[in-house]
Amino acid sequence: MIELKNYDLQGIDFVFTTVPIPWELPKPIIEIGLFLHEREIPKILNVLKNQRTIPWEKYFLENGFCDSLRAQSKEDALRKICMLAREQENIGEDLFSSVMERESYGPTDFGDLIAIPHPNRGMTKHTSVYVSILEKPIPWEHHNVQIVFLTLIGTEEDKKLPNFYEVFLDFVLDKEDIECLLEARSYKKLIELLER
C-alpha cells in the first residue's frame, strides 16, 4: 500500500484491494475479501461489465465503416479501402503500395470470410481499423473474404492496445459474431459485438 501512492495508474481501470485504502485515487476502488467469496463474484462481474475498458469508437471510426463495398478482386478491394482511409486521415499516397507489399510477405486472410490487411510500417499516429463489408465474397489468398479489417498500426504508444488486440482477435475468430455482422451490415452492430 505504501507503493500505491507513487504508482502510475494511467493504464489501470480499477483498483481491487483486500485492505481499506484511506485516501482517494483517480480510479475506482473495489474492496474484496482476502479469500474471494462466492457472493463477491457477481459484484466484481457487475463492475467489470459496466465499465468499458476499450474505447472501440477510437479504433473503429464510424466514417471508416463501409457496409457494401463492390470489389472484383483483392487488389480492387484494398485500393478502395485505402482510398477511404486516406480520405479520413492524413496518410501518404503510398498506403496502398505499402499494404500490397505486406500482402506479398504472407496471407492476411483468417479462416473463411475475414482478412486483416495492414501496411508494412506505421503510417498513422493513432491505431485505427477501417472495416469494409464486401457485397459478395472474393478470393483472397487461401479463403474467400467478405469482411476486410484494414488495420493501421499507430506510431504513438497506446497502453490499451494489448487488450484491443486480444478482444479484436477473439471477435474475428468467432463465426457467430462474423455472421451477425454480415447480416446486420451496421457500424452500431460492430461496436455492440466488440463490447460483448
N, C-alpha and C positions, 0 to 999 in steps of 0.2 A: 504494500500500500504506500510505502514511502516513495517508491519509484513512480507511482501513478501521477504525482504532482508534476513531474517533469516529462511524462510520457507524451509523445506526439500522437494525438488522437485523430489526425486528419483522415487516415484511411479506415477508421473504425466506425461502425454503425451503432453498436450498443456496447455497454459495459455490463457484463454479468458478474455478479460478485456474491461471495458467500459470507462476507462481513459488511456491516454498515459503512458507507463512505460519508464522513461528516462534512464534506464540502461539495459545492456544485461542480459539475462537469459540463462541457459543451455537448455531451452525448447523453442519450437516455441511460439511466442506471436501473438494472433489474436485479433485485436481490433474490437469491435462491438458497436453498439449504445446502449444507456441506455434502450431504448424501442426497442426490437428486431423488425426490419422492414422486411417485406416480401422479399425484394431484398437481404437481408443478409443471408437468409436461404440457397440458393444454394452455397454461398461462404463457409459457415460452413460445409455443407454436403460434398463439394468437398475436404476440408481439412481433414475431418474425413475419407472419403473414400480412400484417397490416403496415409493414414498413417496406417501401420499395427501395431495395438496395442498389439496383441498377437503373440508371435513368435511360430507359430504352429510347425515348424520343431524341436523346442527344446523339445516339449512334445511328438510329434508323430515322432519317428525316422524312417527314410526310411528303415533301416535294421531291424526294428521291425514290418514291414508290410508283411503279408503273404497273397497272393491273391488266394490261392487254397489249403486249409488245409483239408486233408482227416481224418475224425474222425467218430467213430462209436457211441460214447456216450459223454455226458457232461464231464465225468471224463477223457476220452481219449483226448478230445479237450483241456481241461485245462492242462493236463500233457504235451502235446506237446507245447502249448503256453508258459507254464512256462519254459520248456526246452529252447525255443527260447530266452526268456528274460534272462535266466541265461547265455546263450552263449554271449549275448551282454553286460551284466552288471555284476558287482561283487556282486552277490546276493547269499545268503546262500542256501544250499541244501534243506532247509525246506520251500522254496517258495510254492511248490505245496501243502504241508500239511497245510500251513497257509491259502492258498486260499480255500482249501476244508473245513477247519474249519469254515471260514467265510461263505461259502455256506450253512453250516448246520444251521446258525443263521436265514436265511431268503433268499428268492429268489432274484436273481440279473438279471432276465430276465425282460425287459421292453417292453411291447407290443409285437407285433409279430416280429420276426427275430433278435432282439437285446438282448445281455447280456453284463453287465458291472461288471464282477467279479473283486475282489481285495483281497489282503491278509488282515488278521485281525489286522495287525500292519504295521507301516512304515518299509520298508526293504531296501530303497534306499535313497540316499542323495537328488536327484532331482526327481520331479514328471515326470513320463513318461507313455505312453499308448502304448501297443502292440496290433495291430489290426490284426485279422485273419478272413478272409472270408472263410467259410467252403464250400467244394464242393457242399454239399447239406444240407438242414436244418436238425437239430437233435432235439429231445425232450430235453427240459431243465427242468424247474420246472413247469411253467404254460403254456408256449408257446413253439413253435418251434423256434429255433435260427439258424441263418446263419452267423451273424457277431458278433464276440466276441471282446470287447474292454477290455483287461486286464489292469487295472489301478493300477499303483504302486505309491502310495502317498509318496512323499519325506518328509524327516525329516527336511530339510532346509526351512527357511522362504522364501516365494515367494509371492510378492505383486500382481502379475498378476493372481494368482490362482482363486480369485473370478470371474474375467472376463472370465477366461478359462472355469470354470465350467458352467457359465451361457450360453455361446455360445455353448459349447460342448453338454449340455443337450437339448438346442433348436435344434441342429443338429440331435441328435439321436431320437428325438421325431417327426422329420419331415419325413413323409413317402416318399415323393418325393425324398428327398436327399438320403435316405437309398436305395431306388430303383435305383437311379442313380449310387450310389457307387457299388451296386451289379452288375449292368450291366457293368460298366467300369472296376471294379476289379483292380483299379490302385491307387498307393500312390499319384500320381500327382492330380488325381481327388479328393481324400480325402482332400488334402490341399486346393484345389480350392473351394470345397464345404464349408469347415470351414471358409475360408476367406470371402466368400459371405454372 
